[in-house]
Amino acid sequence: MQVVTGKSVLNGIAVGKIKVYKAPKFEISEKTVDDAQVEMELGRFEAARLAAIDQQNELHDRAVESAGEESAEIFSVHAMLLDDEDLVDAVNEIISEEKHTAEYAVKTAFDNQAKVFAEMEDAYFRARSADIIDIENAVLGVLLGMDLGSKQGGEPAILVADDLAPSETVRLDKSLLLGIITKEGSLNSHTAILARSMNLPALVQCQEISDDWDGHEVIIDGYNACAYIDPNDDLRKNLLARKIEDDKQRALLQELKGRTNTTIDGTKINVYANIGGPSDIEAVKLNDAGGVGLFRSEFVYLNSSTAPTEEQQFAAYKEAVEALAPKMVIIRTCDIGADKQVDYMNLDREENPALGYRAIRICLTRRDFFKTQLRALLRAAAYGNLAIMFPMIISAAELNECRKILDICRNDLISEGKKVGDVQVGIMVETPAAVFCADELAENCDFFSIGTNDLTQYICAIDRQNAKLEPFADTRHPAVLRAIRMTVEAGHRHGIWVGICGELGADLSLTESFLRMGIDELSVNPTSVLPLRKKIRSIDLSKPQEQ
């Protein structure tokens, strides 16, 4: 058995024989043409360019059916790139001035443009280099009369290739495609996006691929970003069991997709997903979550070597709200501190970091740092349905101060002529202080989201980072459940909605109890969304709860 690693495009298991896929090779001559042939070569290029545009439009329609409108948009972009004046002029100039064939001119001009993208610092733009090569191949295919259709064979297989262009991915017969492994590519590539949209387990940047694999059995383990060539029996058995569970999840998705999360007696409950950043958006969509109940913005900080700028944060938040609009995306403001440390914050070492200088306490004492994030959030709100949630609030005075700073940021942005959106404002209820002050806090916010992980820690005086305390930890401690009930009742007294965004929200044995308390929303890991939705639809709140 051989184990190879890469970067996983999609959590999932794929099992099958390998089909090594080879992209067509174009033989391009460097020969020149005489003056009389120049016009003919210009005409050949123009005809091929227009035919390639038609191909991209056809691929767009095919991609809409298999992967959805958003993923198919790349082919509309391809069609526009083929109309780019600079690119077209560059090809025509090589034909006219250097008297080369249309094929040579296309390869030279398009390769030069791809090189420009490949050398850019931004990962997204670097990935666009592959799109230029894709449309280059489309034009060359027309010029050389080559069939660029699928070469994947006649039986279901896992495709192994150096790389796959978006057009190659869409041309593949999905009924024969079990998964994808490529040597090149990136998680930002449109091929990766299409694979996710088509729910195909895939690995990119798998450097150890070999032509010798053709015909061998492979298992892609998307959860651990690896593949097993010729797996042993025990491994095959375990991963096939995981795949069966995944298949059940997909069947459940088809059963529940598009339906409201309504109990038997007609009570509607919102089921949202918790995410760490834009990279998790596809998981939200794949599991048909109603929105995002917790976007952990600290990961924007943890993934940066310096404090992220307003523009960097704006781009991350905008990507999420725009991709999920009109669904709500609740973004928690920076929760750095305690177990989440970054060097550039220069935070002192503390004896009790969970009780220390963290989250909103940092933001309220580093106003400029806080304003940078709030400005980015307000700007991103113009592109979708965004709510702001403040963590670790323990008093009405803290909440009022946060709202004042938010108002200052809004006024500053408006005076600068920048577009801002409306936002709901809420807090995470995760301290006993917030529970006991819930009535006062509810007067000045739109929602409560109960963070049961920290709430349990603080109520039970159990450090959740200390493994030795696990035997003493009780996530269902009566005091915690009473605190949840008190928070819900206080919120409803003041007309605001109340949700849960901690691990308890995914505990199906407690779902009915939470709904009877009056919880309006549950936000969980994306993979827990479907089981939770199914559980909600089985509950009848008009009947007494079974003990």
RODO-2510 file (C-alpha; in nm, 4 decimals, decimal comma):
residues 547
     n   res          X          Y          Z
     1     m     0,0000     0,0000     0,0000
     2     q     0,1227     0,3488    -0,0891
     3     v     0,0031     0,6599     0,0963
     4     v     0,0207     0,9986    -0,0751
     5     t    -0,0872     1,3384     0,0550
     6     g    -0,2180     1,6583    -0,0974
     7     k    -0,4715     1,9299    -0,0224
     8     s    -0,8322     1,8208     0,0156
     9     v    -1,0965     1,9969    -0,1902
    10     l    -1,3903     1,8264    -0,0204
    11     n    -1,4425     1,6150     0,2902
    12     g    -1,5500     1,2749     0,1671
    13     i    -1,4450     0,9232     0,0682
    14     a    -1,4043     0,7977    -0,2889
    15     v    -1,3188     0,4380    -0,3808
    16     g    -1,2388     0,3014    -0,7247
    17     k    -0,9872     0,2126    -0,9911
    18     i    -0,7492     0,4767    -1,1204
    19     k    -0,7707     0,6192    -1,4707
    20     v    -0,4631     0,8257    -1,5567
    21     y    -0,5799     1,1196    -1,7652
    22     k    -0,3503     1,2815    -2,0170
    23     a    -0,4256     1,6271    -2,1505
    24     p    -0,3932     1,6668    -2,5281
    25     k    -0,0553     1,7881    -2,6488
    26     f    -0,0357     2,0496    -2,9184
    27     e     0,2453     2,0366    -3,1727
    28     i     0,3151     2,4005    -3,2577
    29     s     0,5555     2,4880    -3,5363
    30     e     0,7713     2,8011    -3,5241
    31     k     0,7672     2,8356    -3,9008
    32     t     0,6772     3,1710    -4,0520
    33     v     0,4388     3,2503    -4,3348
    34     d     0,4744     3,4776    -4,6363
    35     d     0,2922     3,8084    -4,6793
    36     a     0,0167     3,6509    -4,8845
    37     q    -0,0695     3,4114    -4,5989
    38     v    -0,0831     3,6695    -4,3213
    39     e    -0,4449     3,7652    -4,3917
    40     m    -0,5405     3,3997    -4,4015
    41     e    -0,3783     3,3397    -4,0597
    42     l    -0,5540     3,6431    -3,9140
    43     g    -0,8830     3,5054    -4,0441
    44     r    -0,8077     3,1581    -3,9022
    45     f    -0,7426     3,3084    -3,5602
    46     e    -1,0621     3,5148    -3,5674
    47     a    -1,2741     3,2150    -3,6676
    48     a    -1,1130     2,9984    -3,3994
    49     r    -1,1586     3,2690    -3,1366
    50     l    -1,5321     3,3003    -3,2132
    51     a    -1,5727     2,9221    -3,2129
    52     a    -1,3960     2,9043    -2,8758
    53     i    -1,6363     3,1666    -2,7360
    54     d    -1,9285     2,9505    -2,8492
    55     q    -1,7657     2,6541    -2,6743
    56     q    -1,7346     2,8491    -2,3487
    57     n    -2,1018     2,9441    -2,3637
    58     e    -2,1947     2,5794    -2,4172
    59     l    -1,9742     2,4779    -2,1246
    60     h    -2,1453     2,7441    -1,9124
    61     d    -2,4844     2,5873    -1,9824
    62     r    -2,3508     2,2392    -1,9046
    63     a    -2,1895     2,3594    -1,5802
    64     v    -2,5132     2,5256    -1,4674
    65     e    -2,6834     2,1852    -1,4840
    66     s    -2,4081     1,9936    -1,3041
    67     a    -2,2642     2,2493    -1,0609
    68     g    -2,4948     2,5518    -1,0419
    69     e    -2,4897     2,9069    -1,1752
    70     e    -2,2193     3,0370    -0,9417
    71     s    -1,9660     2,7702    -1,0397
    72     a    -2,0567     2,8021    -1,4078
    73     e    -1,9768     3,1734    -1,4076
    74     i    -1,6103     3,1018    -1,4888
    75     f    -1,7060     3,0096    -1,8450
    76     s    -1,8742     3,3461    -1,8922
    77     v    -1,5462     3,4988    -1,7726
    78     h    -1,3584     3,2816    -2,0236
    79     a    -1,5794     3,4107    -2,3025
    80     m    -1,5061     3,7697    -2,1968
    81     l    -1,1318     3,6986    -2,1829
    82     l    -1,1487     3,5793    -2,5436
    83     d    -1,2878     3,9224    -2,6276
    84     d    -1,0100     4,1053    -2,4420
    85     e    -0,8691     4,3664    -2,6805
    86     d    -0,5133     4,3504    -2,5469
    87     l    -0,5000     3,9734    -2,5813
    88     v    -0,6530     3,9744    -2,9288
    89     d    -0,4214     4,2559    -3,0409
    90     a    -0,1190     4,0678    -2,9068
    91     v    -0,2054     3,7619    -3,1184
    92     n    -0,2776     3,9693    -3,4288
    93     e     0,0488     4,1604    -3,3870
    94     i     0,2552     3,8396    -3,3732
    95     i     0,0836     3,7199    -3,6916
    96     s     0,1130     4,0544    -3,8743
    97     e     0,4537     4,1751    -3,7574
    98     e     0,6427     3,8490    -3,7011
    99     k     0,4533     3,6540    -3,9701
   100     h     0,3938     3,3464    -3,7564
   101     t     0,1036     3,1039    -3,7851
   102     a    -0,2133     3,1583    -3,5857
   103     e    -0,1261     2,8591    -3,3644
   104     y     0,2160     2,9959    -3,2735
   105     a     0,0779     3,3459    -3,2128
   106     v    -0,1984     3,2147    -2,9830
   107     k     0,0420     3,0029    -2,7798
   108     t     0,2944     3,2843    -2,7429
   109     a     0,0500     3,5622    -2,6529
   110     f    -0,1630     3,3509    -2,4187
   111     d     0,1412     3,1975    -2,2460
   112     n     0,2760     3,5482    -2,1827
   113     q    -0,0526     3,6555    -2,0267
   114     a    -0,0667     3,3390    -1,8126
   115     k     0,2863     3,4108    -1,6906
   116     v     0,1794     3,7582    -1,5743
   117     f    -0,0953     3,6041    -1,3576
   118     a     0,1292     3,3242    -1,2315
   119     e     0,3798     3,5757    -1,0938
   120     m     0,1245     3,7788    -0,8964
   121     e     0,1416     3,7711    -0,5154
   122     d    -0,2305     3,7160    -0,4596
   123     a    -0,3205     3,3445    -0,4589
   124     y    -0,6548     3,4081    -0,6291
   125     f    -0,4953     3,5852    -0,9241
   126     r    -0,2194     3,3252    -0,9486
   127     a    -0,4898     3,0639    -0,9900
   128     r    -0,6335     3,2608    -1,2833
   129     s    -0,3234     3,1670    -1,4819
   130     a    -0,4858     2,8279    -1,5376
   131     d    -0,7926     2,9967    -1,6878
   132     i    -0,5785     3,1663    -1,9534
   133     i    -0,4211     2,8313    -2,0426
   134     d    -0,7694     2,6792    -2,0605
   135     i    -0,8954     2,9252    -2,3202
   136     e    -0,5621     2,9022    -2,5028
   137     n    -0,6197     2,5282    -2,5398
   138     a    -0,9746     2,5918    -2,6598
   139     v    -0,8520     2,8159    -2,9432
   140     l    -0,5656     2,5811    -3,0307
   141     g    -0,8041     2,2860    -3,0341
   142     v    -1,0169     2,4602    -3,2964
   143     l    -0,7146     2,5676    -3,5035
   144     l    -0,5673     2,2160    -3,5032
   145     g    -0,9003     2,0354    -3,5404
   146     m    -0,8502     1,8376    -3,2208
   147     d    -1,1290     1,6816    -3,0158
   148     l    -1,0921     1,8079    -2,6571
   149     g    -1,3714     1,5882    -2,5280
   150     s    -1,3359     1,3518    -2,2329
   151     k    -1,0790     1,0719    -2,2503
   152     q    -1,1793     0,9095    -1,9229
   153     g    -1,2663     0,5634    -2,0535
   154     g    -1,5877     0,3635    -2,0295
   155     e    -1,6115     0,2612    -1,6633
   156     p    -1,6400     0,4530    -1,3349
   157     a    -1,2968     0,5588    -1,2108
   158     i    -1,0973     0,8036    -1,0044
   159     l    -0,9181     1,0376    -1,2407
   160     v    -0,5478     1,1103    -1,1860
   161     a    -0,3921     1,3961    -1,3844
   162     d    -0,1163     1,6550    -1,3711
   163     d    -0,3938     1,9145    -1,3677
   164     l    -0,7458     1,9647    -1,4967
   165     a    -0,8705     2,2825    -1,6570
   166     p    -1,2264     2,3924    -1,5735
   167     s    -1,3381     2,2994    -1,9253
   168     e    -1,1898     1,9513    -1,8883
   169     t    -1,3675     1,9039    -1,5561
   170     v    -1,7067     2,0029    -1,6983
   171     r    -1,6601     1,7834    -2,0070
   172     l    -1,6082     1,4764    -1,7890
   173     d    -1,8926     1,2258    -1,7731
   174     k    -1,9994     1,2623    -1,4098
   175     s    -2,1608     0,9178    -1,4115
   176     l    -1,8120     0,7731    -1,4689
   177     l    -1,6302     1,0037    -1,2259
   178     l    -1,5748     0,8902    -0,8661
   179     g    -1,3062     1,1415    -0,7611
   180     i    -1,0078     1,3445    -0,8760
   181     i    -0,6379     1,3553    -0,7851
   182     t    -0,4121     1,6168    -0,9457
   183     k    -0,0457     1,7039    -0,9135
   184     e    -0,1021     2,0760    -0,9643
   185     g    -0,3941     2,3061    -0,8905
   186     s    -0,5042     2,4947    -0,5803
   187     l    -0,7986     2,5164    -0,3455
   188     n    -0,8851     2,8485    -0,5142
   189     s    -0,8888     2,7040    -0,8652
   190     h    -1,2174     2,6816    -1,0488
   191     t    -1,1581     2,3107    -1,0973
   192     a    -1,1581     2,2742    -0,7178
   193     i    -1,4721     2,4867    -0,6946
   194     l    -1,6443     2,2751    -0,9589
   195     a    -1,5389     1,9536    -0,7824
   196     r    -1,6904     2,0808    -0,4568
   197     s    -2,0076     2,1878    -0,6341
   198     m    -2,0387     1,8407    -0,7906
   199     n    -1,9706     1,6830    -0,4481
   200     l    -1,6606     1,4986    -0,5728
   201     p    -1,3843     1,4078    -0,3258
   202     a    -1,0643     1,5487    -0,4735
   203     l    -0,7001     1,6066    -0,3852
   204     v    -0,4858     1,8779    -0,5427
   205     q    -0,1115     1,9400    -0,5105
   206     c    -0,0492     1,5669    -0,4773
   207     q     0,3122     1,5672    -0,5921
   208     e     0,3671     1,1905    -0,5953
   209     i     0,1267     1,0870    -0,8725
   210     s     0,2482     0,8264    -1,1189
   211     d     0,1396     0,6907    -1,4566
   212     d     0,2047     0,3444    -1,3110
   213     w    -0,1077     0,3822    -1,0958
   214     d    -0,3353     0,3281    -1,3956
   215     g    -0,5793     0,0447    -1,3189
   216     h    -0,4845     0,0151    -0,9498
   217     e    -0,7385     0,0596    -0,6690
   218     v    -0,7301     0,3854    -0,4721
   219     i    -0,9233     0,5350    -0,1820
   220     i    -0,9349     0,9133    -0,1494
   221     d    -0,9711     1,0205     0,2144
   222     g    -1,0753     1,3841     0,1878
   223     y    -1,1040     1,4171     0,5644
   224     n    -0,7309     1,3548     0,6085
   225     a    -0,6154     1,4946     0,2710
   226     c    -0,4555     1,1705     0,1544
   227     a    -0,5027     0,8796    -0,0845
   228     y    -0,4246     0,5103    -0,0396
   229     i    -0,3018     0,3219    -0,3468
   230     d    -0,3779    -0,0527    -0,3205
   231     p    -0,5226    -0,0176     0,0352
   232     n    -0,5160    -0,3115     0,2759
   233     d    -0,8374    -0,4884     0,3787
   234     d    -0,8742    -0,3289     0,7233
   235     l    -0,8319     0,0229     0,5893
   236     r    -1,0722    -0,0449     0,3024
   237     k    -1,3337    -0,1752     0,5475
   238     n    -1,3074     0,1290     0,7770
   239     l    -1,3173     0,3856     0,4986
   240     l    -1,6027     0,2130     0,3183
   241     a    -1,8024     0,2339     0,6430
   242     r    -1,7307     0,6073     0,6549
   243     k    -1,8396     0,6388     0,2924
   244     i    -2,1692     0,4655     0,3719
   245     e    -2,2331     0,7272     0,6414
   246     d    -2,1499     1,0034     0,3934
   247     d    -2,3940     0,8535     0,1415
   248     k    -2,6647     0,8534     0,4084
   249     q    -2,5923     1,2222     0,4689
   250     r    -2,6283     1,2978     0,0990
   251     a    -2,9578     1,1104     0,0865
   252     l    -3,0738     1,3086     0,3875
   253     l    -2,9763     1,6314     0,2121
   254     q    -3,1938     1,5409    -0,0857
   255     e    -3,4793     1,4634     0,1521
   256     l    -3,4525     1,7944     0,3400
   257     k    -3,3117     2,0368     0,0821
   258     g    -3,5277     2,3432     0,0418
   259     r    -3,7628     2,2481     0,3250
   260     t    -3,8143     2,4641     0,6303
   261     n    -3,6978     2,3369     0,9684
   262     t    -4,0421     2,3026     1,1219
   263     t    -4,1535     2,0808     1,4079
   264     i    -4,4619     1,8601     1,3696
   265     d    -4,6729     2,1227     1,5463
   266     g    -4,5497     2,4004     1,3139
   267     t    -4,2748     2,5731     1,5163
   268     k    -4,0028     2,7061     1,2851
   269     i    -3,6392     2,6835     1,3991
   270     n    -3,3396     2,8315     1,2186
   271     v    -3,0462     2,5926     1,1747
   272     y    -2,7207     2,7714     1,0959
   273     a    -2,3568     2,6641     1,0615
   274     n    -2,0424     2,7634     1,2513
   275     i    -1,7448     2,8421     1,0261
   276     g    -1,3853     2,9635     1,0546
   277     g    -1,3628     3,1628     0,7325
   278     p    -1,4539     3,1861     0,3629
   279     s    -1,2987     2,8445     0,2951
   280     d    -1,5917     2,6850     0,4823
   281     i    -1,8616     2,8472     0,2691
   282     e    -1,8956     2,5450     0,0413
   283     a    -1,9627     2,3243     0,3454
   284     v    -2,2449     2,5606     0,4467
   285     k    -2,3985     2,5283     0,1009
   286     l    -2,3449     2,1535     0,0697
   287     n    -2,5253     2,0942     0,4000
   288     d    -2,8021     2,3409     0,3123
   289     a    -2,7597     2,5430     0,6322
   290     g    -2,9978     2,8359     0,6714
   291     g    -2,7079     3,0763     0,7295
   292     v    -2,3972     3,1211     0,9423
   293     g    -2,4574     3,1523     1,3144
   294     l    -2,0904     3,1981     1,4015
   295     f    -1,8162     3,3209     1,1703
   296     r    -1,5044     3,3033     1,3873
   297     s    -1,3285     3,6157     1,2652
   298     e    -1,0211     3,5462     1,4787
   299     f    -0,9058     3,3049     1,2096
   300     v    -0,8524     3,6055     0,9834
   301     y    -0,6032     3,7224     1,2476
   302     l    -0,4513     3,3809     1,3210
   303     n    -0,3778     3,3231     0,9509
   304     s    -0,1857     3,6493     0,9174
   305     s     0,1718     3,7331     1,0241
   306     t     0,0699     4,0959     1,0866
   307     a    -0,2532     4,2594     1,1962
   308     p    -0,4905     4,2243     0,8979
   309     t    -0,5760     4,5544     0,7325
   310     e    -0,9248     4,6896     0,6812
   311     e    -0,9072     4,5902     0,3138
   312     q    -0,7962     4,2350     0,3918
   313     q    -1,0759     4,1900     0,6431
   314     f    -1,3319     4,3538     0,4158
   315     a    -1,2418     4,1070     0,1377
   316     a    -1,2848     3,8050     0,3679
   317     y    -1,6169     3,9208     0,5157
   318     k    -1,7527     4,0372     0,1787
   319     e    -1,6717     3,6997     0,0216
   320     a    -1,8761     3,5210     0,2865
   321     v    -2,1831     3,7450     0,2926
   322     e    -2,1907     3,7820    -0,0853
   323     a    -2,1607     3,4074    -0,1452
   324     l    -2,4403     3,3259     0,1000
   325     a    -2,6766     3,6200     0,0394
   326     p    -2,9577     3,6580     0,1277
   327     k    -2,8852     3,4151     0,4127
   328     m    -2,7661     3,5702     0,7375
   329     v    -2,3959     3,5596     0,8291
   330     i    -2,3275     3,6393     1,1960
   331     i    -1,9647     3,7472     1,2409
   332     r    -1,8144     3,7426     1,5876
   333     t    -1,5694     4,0239     1,6460
   334     c    -1,2089     3,9349     1,7250
   335     d    -1,1875     3,6724     2,0001
   336     i    -0,8090     3,6642     2,0286
   337     g    -0,6577     3,5764     2,3668
   338     a    -0,6742     3,2769     2,6029
   339     d    -0,5963     2,9721     2,3834
   340     k    -0,5748     3,1817     2,0630
   341     q    -0,2502     3,3797     2,0523
   342     v    -0,0742     3,5766     1,7756
   343     d     0,2765     3,7181     1,8122
   344     y     0,2016     4,0583     1,6607
   345     m    -0,0553     4,1337     1,9347
   346     n     0,2250     4,1273     2,1959
   347     l    -0,0049     3,9891     2,4637
   348     d     0,1481     3,9222     2,8038
   349     r     0,1583     3,5709     2,9417
   350     e    -0,1204     3,5274     3,1997
   351     e    -0,1724     3,2819     3,4805
   352     n    -0,5449     3,2483     3,4033
   353     p    -0,5809     3,3424     3,0347
   354     a    -0,9424     3,2222     3,0086
   355     l    -1,0263     3,4869     3,2712
   356     g    -0,7835     3,7408     3,1355
   357     y    -0,7175     3,9997     2,8684
   358     r    -0,9119     3,8580     2,5726
   359     a    -1,1861     3,9173     2,3184
   360     i    -1,3887     4,2346     2,3782
   361     r    -1,1487     4,3429     2,6546
   362     i    -0,8713     4,3746     2,3985
   363     c    -1,0994     4,5529     2,1519
   364     l    -1,2229     4,8109     2,4038
   365     t    -0,8673     4,8966     2,5098
   366     r    -0,7225     4,8994     2,1580
   367     r    -0,9772     5,1208     1,9867
   368     d    -0,7989     5,1618     1,6528
   369     f    -0,7579     4,7847     1,6264
   370     f    -1,1311     4,7439     1,6978
   371     k    -1,2363     5,0198     1,4567
   372     t    -1,0445     4,8553     1,1717
   373     q    -1,2569     4,5444     1,2071
   374     l    -1,5858     4,7275     1,2587
   375     r    -1,5262     4,9415     0,9494
   376     a    -1,4569     4,6281     0,7433
   377     l    -1,7739     4,4629     0,8764
   378     l    -1,9953     4,7626     0,8032
   379     r    -1,8606     4,7843     0,4486
   380     a    -1,9105     4,4112     0,3898
   381     a    -2,2691     4,4414     0,5168
   382     a    -2,3561     4,6319     0,2000
   383     y    -2,3124     4,3078     0,0036
   384     g    -2,5376     4,0722     0,1955
   385     n    -2,7103     3,9979     0,5239
   386     l    -2,4509     4,0519     0,7978
   387     a    -2,4895     4,0623     1,1748
   388     i    -2,2210     4,1598     1,4258
   389     m    -2,1788     3,9674     1,7494
   390     f    -1,9654     4,0874     2,0413
   391     p    -1,8031     3,8129     2,2563
   392     m    -1,7363     3,8027     2,6309
   393     i    -1,9732     4,0875     2,7177
   394     i    -2,0365     4,1034     3,0944
   395     s    -2,2200     4,4340     3,1358
   396     a    -2,4577     4,6783     2,9711
   397     a    -2,1808     4,9411     2,9905
   398     e    -1,9521     4,7270     2,7702
   399     l    -2,2274     4,6676     2,5162
   400     n    -2,3161     5,0379     2,5076
   401     e    -1,9509     5,1273     2,4490
   402     c    -1,9259     4,8788     2,1620
   403     r    -2,2332     5,0260     1,9995
   404     k    -2,0970     5,3797     2,0357
   405     i    -1,7746     5,2807     1,8592
   406     l    -1,9780     5,1061     1,5888
   407     d    -2,1809     5,4251     1,5342
   408     i    -1,8603     5,6306     1,5090
   409     c    -1,7271     5,3927     1,2447
   410     r    -2,0529     5,4102     1,0488
   411     n    -2,0536     5,7905     1,0511
   412     d    -1,6871     5,8056     0,9492
   413     l    -1,7444     5,5709     0,6556
   414     i    -2,0480     5,7657     0,5377
   415     s    -1,8551     6,0936     0,5553
   416     e    -1,5804     5,9288     0,3461
   417     g    -1,8388     5,8368     0,0830
   418     k    -1,8037     5,4623     0,1394
   419     k    -2,0944     5,2247     0,1040
   420     v    -2,2140     5,0650     0,4310
   421     g    -2,4935     4,8229     0,5113
   422     d    -2,7422     4,7780     0,7924
   423     v    -2,6518     4,5196     1,0537
   424     q    -2,8161     4,3406     1,3412
   425     v    -2,6113     4,3627     1,6607
   426     g    -2,5989     4,0877     1,9201
   427     i    -2,3808     3,9398     2,1897
   428     m    -2,2488     3,5998     2,2852
   429     v    -2,3865     3,5042     2,6231
   430     e    -2,0976     3,3020     2,7632
   431     t    -2,0452     3,4304     3,1175
   432     p    -2,2626     3,4048     3,4294
   433     a    -2,2558     3,7855     3,4432
   434     a    -2,4253     3,8061     3,1025
   435     v    -2,6897     3,5572     3,2133
   436     f    -2,7730     3,7533     3,5282
   437     c    -2,7722     4,0846     3,3367
   438     a    -2,9611     3,9436     3,0376
   439     d    -3,2608     4,1757     3,0800
   440     e    -3,0442     4,4887     3,0718
   441     l    -2,8369     4,3559     2,7806
   442     a    -3,1433     4,2602     2,5766
   443     e    -3,2601     4,6215     2,5816
   444     n    -2,9739     4,7249     2,3534
   445     c    -2,9252     4,4383     2,1088
   446     d    -3,1120     4,2403     1,8459
   447     f    -3,0228     3,8866     1,9489
   448     f    -2,8440     3,6634     2,1979
   449     s    -2,6270     3,3713     2,0921
   450     i    -2,5423     3,1417     2,3818
   451     g    -2,1847     3,0120     2,3654
   452     t    -2,2293     2,6930     2,5654
   453     n    -1,8606     2,5926     2,5593
   454     d    -1,7377     2,8931     2,7561
   455     l    -2,0610     2,9246     2,9529
   456     t    -2,0101     2,5708     3,0851
   457     q    -1,6472     2,6501     3,1642
   458     y    -1,7287     2,9595     3,3664
   459     i    -2,0361     2,8272     3,5428
   460     c    -1,8711     2,5000     3,6464
   461     a    -1,5231     2,6463     3,7073
   462     i    -1,3788     2,3829     3,4700
   463     d    -1,0848     2,4844     3,2495
   464     r    -1,1809     2,3261     2,9173
   465     q    -0,8173     2,3278     2,8034
   466     n    -0,7130     2,1060     3,0952
   467     a    -0,7376     1,7382     2,9963
   468     k    -0,7145     1,6270     3,3605
   469     l    -1,0507     1,7898     3,4296
   470     e    -1,2434     1,5959     3,1663
   471     p    -1,3838     1,3465     3,4230
   472     f    -1,5328     1,6413     3,6134
   473     a    -1,6787     1,8207     3,3120
   474     d    -2,0527     1,7885     3,2621
   475     t    -2,1831     1,9690     2,9538
   476     r    -2,5388     1,8982     3,0696
   477     h    -2,4901     2,0321     3,4200
   478     p    -2,8270     2,1504     3,5560
   479     a    -2,6802     2,4951     3,6242
   480     v    -2,5845     2,5329     3,2589
   481     l    -2,9287     2,4285     3,1362
   482     r    -3,0936     2,6678     3,3833
   483     a    -2,8688     2,9489     3,2629
   484     i    -2,9764     2,8773     2,9050
   485     r    -3,3430     2,8890     3,0062
   486     m    -3,2955     3,2160     3,1974
   487     t    -3,1246     3,3738     2,8948
   488     v    -3,4004     3,2653     2,6555
   489     e    -3,6716     3,3992     2,8835
   490     a    -3,4955     3,7339     2,9272
   491     g    -3,4418     3,7703     2,5536
   492     h    -3,8028     3,6955     2,4725
   493     r    -3,9254     3,9384     2,7370
   494     h    -3,7557     4,2096     2,5331
   495     g    -3,8605     4,0804     2,1912
   496     i    -3,5230     3,9548     2,0659
   497     w    -3,4391     3,6123     1,9263
   498     v    -3,2075     3,3707     2,1075
   499     g    -2,9824     3,1018     1,9643
   500     i    -2,7181     2,8514     2,0709
   501     c    -2,3823     2,8334     1,8932
   502     g    -2,1836     2,5972     2,1174
   503     e    -2,1351     2,2213     2,1015
   504     l    -2,4510     2,1553     2,3033
   505     g    -2,6516     2,2797     2,0061
   506     a    -2,5553     1,9648     1,8134
   507     d    -2,6526     1,7278     2,0975
   508     l    -2,9642     1,5648     1,9495
   509     s    -3,0679     1,4294     2,2893
   510     l    -3,1127     1,7892     2,4089
   511     t    -3,2754     1,9349     2,0962
   512     e    -3,6325     1,8939     2,2158
   513     s    -3,5493     2,0420     2,5573
   514     f    -3,3940     2,3471     2,3909
   515     l    -3,6945     2,3969     2,1637
   516     r    -3,9288     2,3738     2,4626
   517     m    -3,7184     2,6427     2,6337
   518     g    -3,7968     2,8630     2,3322
   519     i    -3,4614     2,8572     2,1479
   520     d    -3,5120     3,0203     1,8071
   521     e    -3,1878     2,9174     1,6367
   522     l    -2,9231     2,6470     1,6618
   523     s    -2,5803     2,6927     1,5026
   524     v    -2,3563     2,3886     1,4675
   525     n    -2,0686     2,2422     1,2714
   526     p    -2,1767     2,2140     0,9037
   527     t    -2,1703     1,8330     0,9183
   528     s    -2,4216     1,8394     1,2058
   529     v    -2,6755     2,0525     1,0191
   530     l    -2,8649     1,7725     0,8422
   531     p    -2,9075     1,5367     1,1417
   532     l    -3,0261     1,8341     1,3482
   533     r    -3,2777     1,9371     1,0832
   534     k    -3,4133     1,5836     1,0667
   535     k    -3,4434     1,5738     1,4473
   536     i    -3,6358     1,9029     1,4548
   537     r    -3,8877     1,7725     1,2018
   538     s    -3,9595     1,4724     1,4305
   539     i    -4,0479     1,6805     1,7386
   540     d    -4,4039     1,7659     1,8421
   541     l    -4,3982     2,0494     2,0949
   542     s    -4,7764     2,0267     2,1445
   543     k    -4,7283     1,6972     2,3288
   544     p    -4,5612     1,6502     2,6688
   545     q    -4,1901     1,5712     2,6456
   546     e    -4,1005     1,2085     2,7014
   547     q    -3,8739     1,1608     2,9989
***
